[in-house]
Amino acid sequence: MKIQRLEISGFGRLRNVEMELGDGVTVLYGRNEAGKSTLLHFMRSMLFGIPARNNPLERYEPAEGGVHGGVLTAS
């Protein structure tokens, strides 16, 4: 399976993010607090399901409100 595209409506501090992942290995890097771990949690949530509402810290509700979740396209 290859993840091709991420469309994040709202997940933690990430909002309205679209990302195309090219062929081969993709390396994501950035400063501390740039959102790398949040992006990882988003991918896990899209693949394995968003945690239940009774666990708000694991859900990564949008920090500024709005639509929660997004789309992960894989082939």
C-alpha positions as CSV (number, residue, x, y, z in Angstrom):
1,M,0.0,0.0,0.0
2,K,1.2,3.5,-0.9
3,I,-0.1,6.7,0.6
4,Q,-0.5,9.1,-2.2
5,R,-2.3,12.2,-0.8
6,L,-3.4,13.7,2.5
7,E,-6.2,16.2,2.8
8,I,-6.6,17.5,6.4
9,S,-9.8,19.5,7.1
10,G,-9.0,19.9,10.8
11,F,-6.8,17.7,13.1
12,G,-5.1,19.2,16.2
13,R,-3.3,22.4,15.0
14,L,-3.4,21.3,11.3
15,R,-6.1,22.9,9.3
16,N,-6.8,23.0,5.5
17,V,-3.6,21.1,4.6
18,E,-3.2,19.2,1.3
19,M,-0.1,17.2,0.6
20,E,0.9,15.0,-2.4
21,L,3.4,12.3,-1.6
22,G,5.7,11.3,-4.5
23,D,7.1,8.0,-5.5
24,G,9.8,6.4,-3.4
25,V,10.5,7.3,0.2
26,T,9.0,10.6,1.6
27,V,10.8,12.2,4.6
28,L,9.0,14.8,6.6
29,Y,11.1,17.1,8.7
30,G,10.7,20.4,10.5
31,R,11.4,22.4,13.7
32,N,10.0,21.4,17.0
33,E,6.2,22.0,17.2
34,A,5.9,22.1,13.4
35,G,3.2,19.3,13.4
36,K,5.2,16.2,12.5
37,S,3.7,14.1,15.3
38,T,0.2,15.5,14.6
39,L,0.6,14.4,11.0
40,L,1.6,10.9,12.1
41,H,-1.5,10.7,14.4
42,F,-3.7,11.9,11.5
43,M,-2.4,9.1,9.2
44,R,-2.9,6.5,12.0
45,S,-6.4,7.8,12.7
46,M,-7.4,7.6,9.0
47,L,-6.0,4.1,8.6
48,F,-7.2,2.6,11.9
49,G,-10.1,4.8,13.0
50,I,-10.5,8.0,15.0
51,P,-10.7,7.3,18.8
52,A,-14.0,7.5,20.6
53,R,-15.4,10.9,21.9
54,N,-14.7,9.8,25.5
55,N,-11.0,10.1,24.8
56,P,-10.6,13.7,23.7
57,L,-6.8,13.9,23.9
58,E,-6.4,11.0,21.4
59,R,-9.0,12.5,19.0
60,Y,-7.0,15.6,18.1
61,E,-10.1,17.8,17.8
62,P,-9.3,20.9,15.7
63,A,-7.7,23.5,18.0
64,E,-9.5,26.4,16.3
65,G,-12.8,24.5,15.8
66,G,-14.3,23.5,12.5
67,V,-14.6,20.2,10.6
68,H,-12.7,17.3,12.2
69,G,-10.8,14.8,10.1
70,G,-9.9,14.6,6.5
71,V,-9.1,12.2,3.6
72,L,-6.1,9.8,3.1
73,T,-5.8,8.4,-0.4
74,A,-3.8,5.2,-0.8
75,S,-3.5,2.5,-3.5
